[in-house]
Amino acid sequence: MPYLGTLNLRLTDEVAKLKPQLHKAHPLCIEPAEGYCPGFVVKAKIGSLAVAIVVPDVPNYPVEVLEVVAPFCLREKEKLVDGSVVVVEVTI
């Protein structure tokens, strides 16, 4: 269930500039049900944990926000608190 495993990360300005490169990482397009927004998903890792990055196609979606989903609560699994530094790896 993605809701429990959703983690929104705030990117530094330097990293946020790299976000458009996610299109090069073999994204899977999201064709949502009515009422939900389209976008794409990219495979990624946090440490040894397999996760996915969701990039919604929403006007004015903040470039400094990275939405990460997993089938488990990432905050609990990685013992994260607000302000924790998280390294997300994506193979492009």
MITI-552598 format. One record per residue: residue in three letters; x, y, z of N, C-alpha, C, O in turn; residue number from 0. Coordinates in Angstrom, 1 decimal, decimal comma, always signed. Layout:
% residues N
  code      nX      nY      nZ     caX     caY     caZ      cX      cY      cZ      oX      oY      oZ  pos
   ALA       X       Y       Z       X       Y       Z       X       Y       Z       X       Y       Z  NUM
...
% end
This chain:
% residues 92
  code      nX      nY      nZ     caX     caY     caZ      cX      cY      cZ      oX      oY      oZ  pos
   MET    +0,8    -1,2    +0,0    +0,0    +0,0    +0,0    +0,9    +1,2    +0,0    +1,5    +1,5    +1,0    0
   PRO    +1,0    +2,0    -1,1    +1,9    +3,1    -1,2    +1,7    +4,2    -0,1    +2,7    +4,8    +0,3    1
   TYR    +0,5    +4,4    +0,3    +0,2    +5,5    +1,2    +1,1    +5,4    +2,5    +1,7    +6,4    +2,9    2
   LEU    +1,1    +4,2    +3,1    +2,0    +4,1    +4,3    +3,4    +4,2    +4,0    +4,2    +4,5    +4,9    3
   GLY    +3,8    +3,9    +2,8    +5,3    +3,9    +2,4    +5,7    +5,2    +1,7    +6,8    +5,2    +1,1    4
   THR    +4,9    +6,2    +1,7    +5,2    +7,5    +1,0    +6,1    +8,3    +1,9    +5,8    +8,5    +3,1    5
   LEU    +7,2    +8,8    +1,3    +8,1    +9,7    +2,0    +8,4   +10,8    +1,0    +9,0   +10,6    -0,1    6
   ASN    +8,1   +12,0    +1,4    +8,4   +13,2    +0,6    +9,7   +13,8    +1,1    +9,8   +14,2    +2,3    7
   LEU   +10,6   +14,0    +0,2   +11,9   +14,5    +0,6   +12,1   +15,9    +0,0   +11,6   +16,2    -1,1    8
   ARG   +12,7   +16,8    +0,8   +13,0   +18,1    +0,3   +14,5   +18,1    -0,2   +15,4   +17,9    +0,5    9
   LEU   +14,6   +18,4    -1,5   +15,9   +18,4    -2,2   +16,6   +19,7    -2,0   +16,0   +20,8    -1,9   10
   THR   +18,0   +19,6    -1,9   +18,8   +20,8    -1,9   +18,6   +21,5    -3,3   +18,2   +20,8    -4,3   11
   ASP   +19,0   +22,7    -3,4   +18,9   +23,4    -4,7   +19,7   +22,7    -5,8   +19,3   +22,6    -6,9   12
   GLU   +20,9   +22,3    -5,4   +21,8   +21,6    -6,3   +21,2   +20,3    -6,8   +21,3   +20,0    -8,0   13
   VAL   +20,7   +19,5    -6,0   +20,1   +18,2    -6,4   +18,8   +18,4    -7,1   +18,5   +17,7    -8,1   14
   ALA   +18,0   +19,4    -6,8   +16,7   +19,7    -7,5   +17,0   +20,0    -8,9   +16,1   +19,7    -9,8   15
   LYS   +18,1   +20,6    -9,3   +18,5   +20,9   -10,7   +18,7   +19,6   -11,5   +18,5   +19,6   -12,7   16
   LEU   +18,9   +18,5   -10,8   +19,1   +17,2   -11,5   +17,8   +16,4   -11,7   +17,8   +15,5   -12,5   17
   LYS   +16,7   +16,9   -11,1   +15,5   +16,1   -11,1   +15,0   +15,9   -12,5   +14,4   +14,8   -12,8   18
   PRO   +15,1   +16,9   -13,5   +14,6   +16,6   -14,9   +15,3   +15,4   -15,5   +14,8   +14,8   -16,5   19
   GLN   +16,5   +15,0   -15,0   +17,2   +13,9   -15,6   +16,5   +12,5   -15,3   +16,9   +11,5   -15,9   20
   LEU   +15,6   +12,5   -14,4   +14,8   +11,3   -14,1   +14,1   +10,7   -15,3   +13,9    +9,5   -15,4   21
   HIS   +13,8   +11,6   -16,3   +13,2   +11,1   -17,5   +14,1   +10,1   -18,3   +13,7    +9,3   -19,1   22
   LYS   +15,4   +10,2   -18,0   +16,4    +9,3   -18,6   +16,5    +7,9   -18,0   +17,2    +7,0   -18,5   23
   ALA   +15,8    +7,7   -16,9   +16,0    +6,5   -16,0   +14,9    +5,5   -16,3   +14,5    +4,7   -15,4   24
   HIS   +14,5    +5,4   -17,6   +13,5    +4,4   -18,0   +12,2    +4,4   -17,2   +11,9    +3,5   -16,5   25
   PRO   +11,6    +5,6   -17,2   +10,4    +5,7   -16,4    +9,2    +4,9   -16,9    +9,1    +4,6   -18,1   26
   LEU    +8,3    +4,6   -16,0    +7,1    +3,9   -16,3    +6,0    +5,0   -16,2    +5,8    +5,6   -15,1   27
   CYS    +5,2    +5,2   -17,3    +4,2    +6,2   -17,2    +3,0    +5,8   -16,4    +2,6    +4,6   -16,4   28
   ILE    +2,4    +6,7   -15,7    +1,3    +6,5   -14,9    +0,0    +7,0   -15,6    +0,0    +8,2   -15,9   29
   GLU    -0,9    +6,1   -15,9    -2,1    +6,5   -16,5    -3,2    +6,2   -15,5    -3,7    +5,1   -15,4   30
   PRO    -3,5    +7,3   -14,7    -4,4    +7,1   -13,6    -5,9    +7,0   -13,9    -6,4    +7,2   -14,9   31
   ALA    -6,6    +6,5   -12,8    -8,0    +6,5   -12,9    -8,5    +7,9   -12,8    -7,8    +8,8   -12,4   32
   GLU    -9,7    +8,2   -13,2   -10,3    +9,5   -13,1   -10,2   +10,1   -11,7   -10,4    +9,5   -10,7   33
   GLY    -9,8   +11,4   -11,7    -9,6   +12,1   -10,4    -8,2   +12,1    -9,9    -7,9   +12,8    -8,9   34
   TYR    -7,3   +11,3   -10,5    -5,9   +11,3   -10,1    -5,1   +11,8   -11,2    -5,5   +11,9   -12,4   35
   CYS    -3,9   +12,3   -10,9    -3,0   +12,9   -11,9    -2,1   +11,9   -12,5    -1,7   +10,9   -11,9   36
   PRO    -1,7   +12,2   -13,8    -0,7   +11,4   -14,5    +0,7   +11,7   -14,0    +0,9   +12,6   -13,2   37
   GLY    +1,6   +11,0   -14,4    +3,0   +11,2   -14,0    +3,9   +10,0   -14,5    +3,5    +9,3   -15,4   38
   PHE    +5,0    +9,8   -13,8    +5,8    +8,6   -14,1    +6,5    +8,2   -12,8    +6,6    +8,9   -11,8   39
   VAL    +7,0    +6,9   -12,9    +7,6    +6,3   -11,8    +9,0    +5,8   -12,2    +9,1    +5,3   -13,4   40
   VAL   +10,0    +5,9   -11,3   +11,4    +5,4   -11,6   +11,8    +4,6   -10,5   +11,6    +4,9    -9,3   41
   LYS   +12,5    +3,4   -10,8   +13,1    +2,6    -9,8   +14,2    +3,3    -9,1   +15,0    +4,0    -9,7   42
   ALA   +14,4    +3,1    -7,8   +15,5    +3,7    -7,0   +15,8    +2,9    -5,8   +15,2    +1,8    -5,6   43
   LYS   +16,8    +3,3    -5,1   +17,2    +2,6    -3,8   +17,5    +3,6    -2,8   +18,1    +4,7    -3,0   44
   ILE   +17,2    +3,3    -1,6   +17,6    +4,0    -0,4   +18,4    +2,9    +0,4   +17,8    +2,0    +1,0   45
   GLY   +19,7    +3,0    +0,4   +20,6    +2,0    +0,9   +20,3    +0,7    +0,1   +20,5    +0,7    -1,1   46
   SER   +20,0    -0,4    +0,8   +19,7    -1,6    +0,1   +18,2    -1,8    -0,2   +17,8    -2,9    -0,7   47
   LEU   +17,4    -0,9    +0,2   +16,0    -1,0    +0,0   +15,5    -0,5    -1,4   +15,8    +0,6    -1,8   48
   ALA   +14,7    -1,4    -2,0   +14,1    -1,0    -3,3   +12,9    -0,1    -3,1   +12,0    -0,4    -2,3   49
   VAL   +13,0    +1,0    -3,8   +11,9    +2,0    -3,6   +11,6    +2,5    -5,0   +12,2    +2,1    -6,0   50
   ALA   +10,6    +3,4    -5,1   +10,3    +4,1    -6,4   +10,1    +5,5    -6,2    +9,7    +6,0    -5,1   51
   ILE   +10,4    +6,3    -7,2   +10,2    +7,8    -7,2    +9,0    +8,0    -8,1    +8,9    +7,6    -9,2   52
   VAL    +8,1    +8,8    -7,5    +6,9    +9,1    -8,3    +7,0   +10,6    -8,6    +7,2   +11,5    -7,7   53
   VAL    +6,9   +10,9    -9,9    +6,9   +12,3   -10,4    +5,6   +12,6   -11,0    +5,3   +12,3   -12,1   54
   PRO    +4,7   +13,3   -10,2    +3,4   +13,7   -10,7    +3,5   +14,7   -11,8    +4,3   +15,7   -11,7   55
   ASP    +2,6   +14,6   -12,8    +2,5   +15,6   -13,8    +1,4   +16,6   -13,4    +0,3   +16,6   -13,9   56
   VAL    +1,8   +17,5   -12,5    +0,9   +18,5   -11,9    +1,5   +19,9   -12,1    +2,7   +20,1   -11,8   57
   PRO    +0,8   +20,8   -12,7    +1,3   +22,2   -12,8    +1,8   +22,7   -11,5    +1,2   +22,6   -10,5   58
   ASN    +3,0   +23,3   -11,6    +3,6   +24,0   -10,4    +4,0   +23,0    -9,3    +4,1   +23,5    -8,1   59
   TYR    +4,1   +21,7    -9,6    +4,5   +20,8    -8,5    +6,0   +21,2    -8,1    +6,8   +21,4    -9,0   60
   PRO    +6,2   +21,3    -6,8    +7,5   +21,9    -6,4    +8,7   +21,0    -6,9    +8,8   +19,8    -6,6   61
   VAL    +9,7   +21,6    -7,6   +10,8   +20,9    -8,1   +11,7   +20,4    -6,9   +12,4   +19,5    -7,1   62
   GLU   +11,6   +21,0    -5,8   +12,4   +20,7    -4,6   +11,9   +19,5    -3,8   +12,4   +19,1    -2,8   63
   VAL   +10,7   +19,0    -4,2   +10,1   +17,8    -3,5   +10,3   +16,6    -4,4   +10,0   +16,5    -5,6   64
   LEU   +10,8   +15,5    -3,7   +10,9   +14,2    -4,3   +10,0   +13,2    -3,6   +10,2   +13,1    -2,3   65
   GLU    +9,1   +12,6    -4,3    +8,1   +11,7    -3,6    +8,6   +10,3    -3,8    +8,8    +9,8    -4,9   66
   VAL    +8,9    +9,6    -2,7    +9,4    +8,2    -2,7    +8,4    +7,3    -2,1    +7,8    +7,7    -1,1   67
   VAL    +8,1    +6,2    -2,8    +7,2    +5,2    -2,3    +7,8    +3,9    -2,1    +8,8    +3,5    -2,8   68
   ALA    +7,3    +3,1    -1,2    +7,7    +1,7    -0,9    +6,6    +1,0    -0,3    +5,6    +1,6    +0,2   69
   PRO    +6,6    -0,4    -0,3    +5,6    -1,2    +0,3    +5,6    -1,2    +1,8    +5,0    -2,1    +2,4   70
   PHE    +6,5    -0,4    +2,5    +6,6    -0,4    +3,9    +6,9    +1,1    +4,3    +7,2    +1,9    +3,5   71
   CYS    +6,7    +1,4    +5,6    +7,0    +2,7    +6,1    +8,5    +3,0    +6,1    +9,2    +2,5    +6,9   72
   LEU    +8,9    +3,9    +5,2   +10,3    +4,2    +5,1   +10,8    +4,9    +6,4   +12,0    +4,7    +6,8   73
   ARG   +10,0    +5,8    +7,0   +10,4    +6,5    +8,2   +10,8    +5,5    +9,3   +11,8    +5,6   +10,0   74
   GLU    +9,9    +4,5    +9,5   +10,2    +3,4   +10,5   +11,4    +2,6   +10,1   +12,3    +2,3   +10,9   75
   LYS   +11,4    +2,1    +8,9   +12,4    +1,2    +8,4   +13,8    +1,8    +8,5   +14,8    +1,1    +8,9   76
   GLU   +14,0    +3,0    +8,2   +15,2    +3,7    +8,2   +15,4    +4,6    +9,4   +16,5    +5,3    +9,5   77
   LYS   +14,5    +4,6   +10,3   +14,5    +5,4   +11,6   +14,8    +6,9   +11,2   +15,7    +7,5   +11,8   78
   LEU   +13,9    +7,4   +10,3   +14,0    +8,8    +9,9   +13,2    +9,7   +10,7   +12,1    +9,3   +11,2   79
   VAL   +13,7   +10,9   +10,9   +13,0   +12,0   +11,6   +13,0   +13,2   +10,7   +13,8   +13,2    +9,7   80
   ASP   +12,2   +14,2   +10,9   +12,3   +15,4   +10,1   +13,7   +15,9   +10,1   +14,3   +16,1   +11,2   81
   GLY   +14,2   +16,3    +9,0   +15,6   +16,8    +8,9   +16,6   +15,8    +8,6   +17,8   +16,1    +8,4   82
   SER   +16,3   +14,5    +8,6   +17,2   +13,4    +8,3   +17,7   +13,6    +6,9   +17,0   +14,0    +6,0   83
   VAL   +19,0   +13,2    +6,7   +19,6   +13,3    +5,3   +19,4   +11,9    +4,7   +19,7   +10,9    +5,4   84
   VAL   +18,8   +11,8    +3,5   +18,6   +10,5    +2,9   +19,2   +10,5    +1,5   +19,2   +11,5    +0,7   85
   VAL   +19,9    +9,5    +1,2   +20,6    +9,3    -0,1   +19,7    +8,4    -0,9   +19,4    +7,2    -0,5   86
   VAL   +19,2    +8,9    -2,1   +18,4    +8,1    -3,0   +19,2    +7,8    -4,3   +19,7    +8,8    -4,9   87
   GLU   +19,4    +6,6    -4,6   +20,2    +6,2    -5,8   +19,2    +5,8    -7,0   +18,3    +5,0    -6,8   88
   VAL   +19,5    +6,4    -8,1   +18,8    +6,1    -9,4   +19,8    +5,9   -10,4   +20,8    +6,6   -10,6   89
   THR   +19,6    +4,8   -11,2   +20,5    +4,4   -12,3   +19,9    +5,0   -13,5   +18,8    +4,7   -13,9   90
   ILE   +20,7    +5,9   -14,2   +20,2    +6,5   -15,4   +21,0    +5,9   -16,6   +20,7    +6,2   -17,8   91
% end
